[in-house]
Amino acid sequence: MATKIPATQNRLYKNAFVCKECKHKMKVDPLKILAGKVRCRKCHSTDFRPVRKK
């Protein structure tokens, strides 16, 4: 198995969240997600989850 490159891991997973309704991926500050200040650009939902690492 290949080693994981830190720069790639940061680019793919740092501050990345997925909308629970439409599965749209966004990069947002986690504190804004927790405060509920962010809406999905596609469906306008406020429910997000972190991106799952493969």
N, CA and C of each residue as an Amber inpcrd file, in Angstrom:
protein
   162
   0.8410000  -1.1760000   0.0000000   0.0000000   0.0000000   0.0000000
   0.8850000   1.2380000   0.0000000   0.4910000   2.2190000  -0.7630000
   1.2830000   3.4380000  -0.8800000   1.1300000   4.2980000   0.3740000
   2.1540000   5.1020000   0.6280000   2.0750000   6.0190000   1.7600000
   1.1610000   7.1820000   1.4080000   0.5530000   7.7600000   2.4320000
  -0.3750000   8.8640000   2.2040000   0.3740000  10.1800000   2.2670000
   0.1610000  11.0050000   1.2970000   0.8200000  12.3040000   1.2090000
   0.0020000  13.3150000   2.0080000   0.6230000  13.9720000   3.0010000
  -0.1310000  14.9110000   3.8540000  -0.7950000  16.0540000   3.0780000
  -0.1430000  16.5660000   2.0620000  -0.7290000  17.6700000   1.2920000
  -2.0130000  17.2210000   0.5990000  -2.0160000  15.9960000   0.1080000
  -3.2050000  15.4730000  -0.5590000  -4.3260000  15.2310000   0.4410000
  -3.9900000  14.6850000   1.5960000  -4.9950000  14.4430000   2.6280000
  -5.6470000  15.7530000   3.0760000  -4.8510000  16.8030000   3.2400000
  -5.4020000  18.1030000   3.6310000  -6.3210000  18.6590000   2.5540000
  -5.9090000  18.5320000   1.3140000  -6.7120000  19.0850000   0.2170000
  -8.0560000  18.3770000   0.1060000  -8.0770000  17.0620000   0.2990000
  -9.3060000  16.2970000   0.1240000 -10.2310000  16.3420000   1.3410000
  -9.6750000  16.3560000   2.5510000 -10.5040000  16.1550000   3.7270000
 -10.5560000  17.3110000   4.7160000  -9.6490000  18.2760000   4.6470000
  -9.6420000  19.3600000   5.6240000 -10.7820000  20.3270000   5.3200000
 -11.6230000  20.5830000   6.3240000 -12.7680000  21.4890000   6.2240000
 -13.7730000  21.0810000   5.1530000 -13.8410000  19.7910000   4.8130000
 -14.7690000  19.3220000   3.7890000 -15.9730000  18.6590000   4.4460000
 -17.1560000  19.0360000   3.9960000 -18.3950000  18.4960000   4.5360000
 -19.3260000  18.1290000   3.3910000 -20.2460000  17.1820000   3.6740000
 -21.1920000  16.7060000   2.6790000 -22.6000000  16.9640000   3.1880000
 -23.4460000  17.4830000   2.3240000 -24.8410000  17.7200000   2.6660000
 -25.5440000  16.3750000   2.8430000 -26.3190000  16.2430000   3.8950000
 -27.0240000  14.9830000   4.1520000 -28.2230000  14.7900000   3.2380000
 -28.7350000  15.8610000   2.6610000 -29.9090000  15.7690000   1.8000000
 -29.5390000  15.4240000   0.3510000 -28.6380000  16.2180000  -0.2430000
 -28.3650000  16.0680000  -1.6780000 -26.9660000  15.5400000  -1.9790000
 -26.1580000  15.2780000  -0.9390000 -24.8030000  14.7260000  -1.0870000
 -23.8320000  15.6710000  -1.7920000 -24.0720000  16.9680000  -1.7170000
 -23.1880000  17.9670000  -2.3140000 -22.0220000  18.2260000  -1.3690000
 -20.7930000  18.2700000  -1.8990000 -19.6080000  18.4720000  -1.0760000
 -19.2240000  19.9490000  -1.0500000 -18.8990000  20.4510000   0.1710000
 -18.5030000  21.8470000   0.3400000 -17.3020000  21.9320000   1.2640000
 -16.4900000  22.9590000   1.0760000 -15.3920000  23.2640000   1.9970000
 -15.8040000  24.4850000   2.8050000 -15.9420000  24.2700000   4.1250000
 -16.4210000  25.3150000   5.0200000 -15.7060000  25.1720000   6.3540000
 -15.5810000  26.2750000   7.0690000 -15.0050000  26.2540000   8.4040000
 -15.9020000  25.4310000   9.3350000 -15.3400000  24.4780000  10.1040000
 -16.1580000  23.6270000  10.9750000 -16.9550000  24.3940000  12.0340000
 -16.4470000  25.5220000  12.5010000 -17.1920000  26.2880000  13.4940000
 -18.4860000  26.8680000  12.9180000 -18.4690000  27.2170000  11.6370000
 -19.6870000  27.7190000  10.9990000 -20.7100000  26.5980000  10.8320000
 -20.2330000  25.3810000  10.5670000 -21.1320000  24.2280000  10.4610000
 -21.8020000  23.9720000  11.8090000 -21.0080000  23.9820000  12.8800000
 -21.5510000  23.7290000  14.2110000 -22.5360000  24.8090000  14.6460000
 -22.2960000  26.0340000  14.2310000 -23.1840000  27.1360000  14.5880000
 -24.4520000  27.1640000  13.7340000 -24.4770000  26.3970000  12.6440000
 -25.6490000  26.3550000  11.7710000 -25.7590000  27.5380000  10.8440000
 -24.6540000  28.2140000  10.5750000 -24.6730000  29.4100000   9.7280000
 -24.5340000  29.1020000   8.2440000 -24.2920000  27.8390000   7.8960000
 -24.0250000  27.4840000   6.5020000 -25.2120000  26.7300000   5.9170000
 -25.5790000  27.0950000   4.7010000 -26.6220000  26.3780000   3.9690000
 -26.0000000  25.7630000   2.7200000 -26.5570000  24.6480000   2.3030000
 -26.0940000  23.9840000   1.0810000 -26.4090000  24.8770000  -0.1140000
 -25.4630000  24.9750000  -1.0390000 -25.6680000  25.8120000  -2.2310000
 -26.6940000  25.2020000  -3.1760000 -26.8760000  23.8960000  -3.0840000
 -27.7290000  23.1930000  -4.0310000 -29.1720000  23.0760000  -3.5330000
 -29.3530000  22.6180000  -2.2720000 -30.7030000  22.3640000  -1.7790000
 -31.0870000  23.2430000  -0.5880000 -30.1820000  24.0830000  -0.0970000
 -30.4210000  25.0250000   0.9970000 -30.6790000  24.3590000   2.3430000
 -30.1860000  23.1390000   2.5180000 -30.2950000  22.4410000   3.7920000
 -29.1720000  22.8940000   4.7230000 -29.3360000  22.6780000   6.0300000
 -28.2860000  23.0400000   6.9940000 -27.6870000  21.8070000   7.6590000
 -28.0320000  20.6100000   7.1980000 -27.5190000  19.3700000   7.7750000
 -26.2970000  18.8940000   6.9970000 -25.1460000  18.8160000   7.6730000
 -23.9050000  18.3940000   7.0400000 -23.2350000  17.3140000   7.8640000
 -22.3820000  16.5410000   7.2170000 -21.5440000  15.5520000   7.8810000
 -20.1440000  15.6760000   7.3050000 -19.1110000  15.2300000   8.0490000
 -17.7430000  15.2620000   7.4940000 -17.5950000  14.2600000   6.3550000
 -16.6390000  14.4910000   5.4740000 -16.3500000  13.5700000   4.3810000
 -15.7040000  12.3190000   4.9700000 -16.1330000  11.1580000   4.5110000
 -15.5510000   9.9030000   4.9950000 -14.2290000   9.6470000   4.3070000
 -13.2250000   9.3070000   5.0840000 -11.9080000   8.9950000   4.5230000
 -11.9090000   7.5830000   4.0040000 -11.2970000   7.3800000   2.8510000
 -11.2600000   6.0540000   2.2340000 -10.0590000   5.2730000   2.6930000
